[in-house]
């Protein structure tokens, strides 16, 4: 294990932000000046420490130079934690791990777990390899899934018991799930709720019915964050966790998720479906501590808006 000197320990205790901070640049400036102005509770040493520990990201790229020039409209992120290299994998990174569970940030294009048809690399397979490095007898158990095209936060359990505890209490112990989506066009109602009943066909398409009892009830809350007329960025909170629920409900509104050809999208400007599981907050099944995880807005989303 790498030895920390006292300066590193001070950095760990005193200056780490509890969660990522996202800032937008308003005028031409330099990174140090900008961060001192925007993070008034931090001093030059704190900020140098962030730079040294690769915790400052400008438009998706890590920056370590304090005099890096900034231009209006650029996005600066000060990350809440350092993700060591051994926790970064191709297609995902591990954002939290303890003896009971693991939280990952899955990239778009990666399956959550293998299906009969698909045996390729999956998030489940990679997390399984990760835990076996510590002990070959270690196993992991899937708690919930994200569609292959959806990126963002996912939880795995390290035992069947923890899997069961998480799944049984999912509706009550998950205190926030927020997705970001970019939809085609602009909603007349800036925010609202979609309720319908979903059924899945043999060809794995999910169909929506307004009639109670015709399938599983699905409820999705949405709010427009920003729009430019062509595309809109939404924050979405699913009350239920049905398969393809958000995708089907956006189609129901007449504004499919950008890049989601399966559910009506006719455009794919960034080469992926624009749906991302950004926030996951839940009560730990063993410690009962509230855990909150938040990822950045994907750069490809920002480009569209």
N, C-alpha and C positions, 0 to 999 in steps of 0.2 A: 504494500500500500504506500502511496506517495506521501512523504512527510510534508506537513504544512508548517511553515514558519509562523511566528506570532502575527506578522503583518497580514498573512493570508487568513488567519483565524479572525482577526479584527474585521477584515473585508467581509468574511462570511457572516459575522454576527451583526455588524453595524450597518453596512452600506448596501447589501443586496436588496433590490426591490422585492416585495412579497410576490408580485406577479408582473408580467411584462407591461411596460409603459409604451404607448404608441403616440407619436408626435408627428405633426405635419409642419413642414417648413413654410414660412410665409414670405421670407425675403432672403436675398443673397447674404450668406454669412459663413462662418467657420464652425466646425463641429463642437469644439470646446466651448466657444462663446454661446452657441445655441443651447447646449445642454446645461450650462450654468444658469442661463436665463429661464429655461423651462423646468429645471429641477432645482428650485431654490433651496431645498433642504439638503442638497448635496454640495460638497466642496470639490476643488480641483483634484485632490488626491483620490476621492471616491471615483470621480469620472475617469481619471487615468487608470484606476484599477479595473473599471468596467472595460476600457479599451484593451488593456493588457490581457484580460481574461476572455477577450473575444465575445463580449456581451452587447456590443453596439452594432446594429444592423441597419444599413442605409439602402433602401430599395431592394431588400432581399439579400444584400451582400455584407459580410462581416467587414467592418472598418476598424483599424487599430490606430490610425494617425489622428492626433488631436486637432491638426490644422486642415483636415479634409474639407474642401469647399462644398457648401450646400446651396442648392437653388430652390426657388419657390415650387411647392407642389411635391417635393420629395418626402418620402415617409421614413421616419427614424424610429427604430424599435430598440428599447433597452430591455434585454431579456431577463426574465426572473431567475434563471438558473443557467449554469454552465452545463451543456450536455457533453460529457466526455466522449471522445472518439469511439470508445468501446461500446457506447450505447447508441451509436448512429449506424444504421444499416441501410442497405439499398432498398428503398421503398417504404421505410418507416424509421422512427426513432423512439426510444424509450424515454418518457418524460417523468415517470415515477415508478419506484419499485420498493416494496418491503417484503416481509416474509409471507404475506398473505395474497398480495395481488400486484399486478403490473398495469400501468396505463401507458398506451402508446399513441403516437401521432402517425396515422397511416396516410401514405401518399395516394393520390388518385391513380387508378389503374391496377391496384393490387387487391386480390381477393382476400376476404377476411379468413376464409378457410376453404379447403378443397371440397369439390363436389364430385359426383360420379363422372361428370364430363371433364372436369378441370383438375389436373393433378400438379399444376405448375406451382411456382413459389407463392406462398400465401403468408399473411401476417401471422396466422397461427403457427405455421411451420417455423418461421424465423424466431418468434418468441420462444418456441419450444427448444430450438437450438441454443438460444441465449441462456435459458435456465439450466440446460444440461451441461453447460460449461462449468458451472459451480458443482454440480453433482449429476452424474449420468442417470440417476434414478428419478430426478425431478420431472414433474409433468405440469402441463398447464391445461386450463379448461376455459372454453369460450363462454362469455356471459351474454353478449349481444353482438350483433353484426352491423357492419356498414356495407352498403353496396360497393361493388368493385370500383365504380366511377366516383364514389364519394370519398373525400379525404377527411382527416381529422381524428378526434379522440375516441379511443376504444379501450375497454377494460377486459383484462383476462384474470382468472382466478388461478391460484397455485395449488388448490385442492378442490375435490368434489364438494366438500362441506362449504367452503367459501363461495363456490359457484352457486350452490343452492341458496345460501343466505342472501347473496346479491340478487339473484333472480326472483326469489320470493318477495323481497322487499323493494323491488325496482320502482314500483309506482309511488311508494311513500318515501323511500330513502334517497332517491335521486331528486335533489331539490332544484336543479336547473339543468336543462339541456337546450343549448342555443345553437342553431345552424345558421350559416350564411348561405344565401342563394342569390344568383343573378338570374332574373327572369327576362323574357322578351317583353318589350314594351313597358307601359306604365299603368299601375292600378288606379282605377277611379277612386276606390275606397283605400286610403293610405294604410289602414290597418283593419284587421277583422279576424274572424274564425271560420274555418271550413269544417263541417261535420258531414260524414257520409259513411256508408257501409261497404266494405271492400271484400271482393272475392278474387281468387287467383285461378286462372284457366290452366288447362294441361300444358299450354305453350308458355307458361310462366308469366303471362301478362296479368296485371292486377286491374280489375275493373271496379268502378265506383258507382254506387247506387244511392239516391237520396232517400230510399225507403228503409225504415227501421227493420232489422231482422234479415235483410238481404246481405248476409256476410258479417264481418267483424266491424264493430263501430270504431271509427278513426276520427280523432279531433286534432286539428292543427291551428295554432295561433300565428299570425304573421304581422309584421310591421315594416313599412318602407323606411329605409335609412337615407337613401339617396337615389335620385333618378336623373338621367339625362334625356329622357323621352324614348330613346332607342332601347335602353336597358335600365333595369332597376335593381338595386341591392337591397335585399330583405333580410331582417332578422326573423328567424322562424323557431317557434317553440312547440314541438309536438307533445300533446298531452298523452297520446297513446303511441305505441311503438310498432305499428304494423309494417309489413314489408312494402317498400316503395311508396309509403304513405305520403311523404312530402311531395314527391315527384308527381303522383296522381292528383293530389289536391291543387298543385299549381296549374296542372292541365285543366282541372275542373274550373279554375278561375279564368281560363282562357289565356293564360300567360305561362307557357311551359318554361322549365328551367333551361337556360342556354346550354346547348350541347347535348340535351337529353332527347335524342332522336326517337327512342323507344316510346316516349310519352309526348310526342308532338312537336318537338323543337325542329325548326327548319334551318337553324344556323349553328355553326360551331367555330367561332372566331379565334378561340384560344386552344383548340385541340383537346379539350376535356369538358366533362359536364361540370357546371359551376354550382356545386353543392359541397359544403364543408362543415363538419361538426366542430364548431369553434369553442364552445364552453361545455364543460361537464363538471357538475358539482354534486357530490353525494356524501352520505354519512358512511364512514368506514364500518364494515360489518363486525369488526372485532373491537377496535378502540372507541368506536362511536364518535370519533372526531370528524368534523366536516372538512372534506377535501375539495379544493376548487382548482380546476385546470383550465387554462385559456391559451389558445394558440393565436398566432398573428393572422391577419387577413391575407389569403394567398395573393401574391403579386399579380397574377394573371387577372384576378377579379378587379383589382385596383385599376389596371390598364383599361378595362372596358368602361369603367365609370369615371 
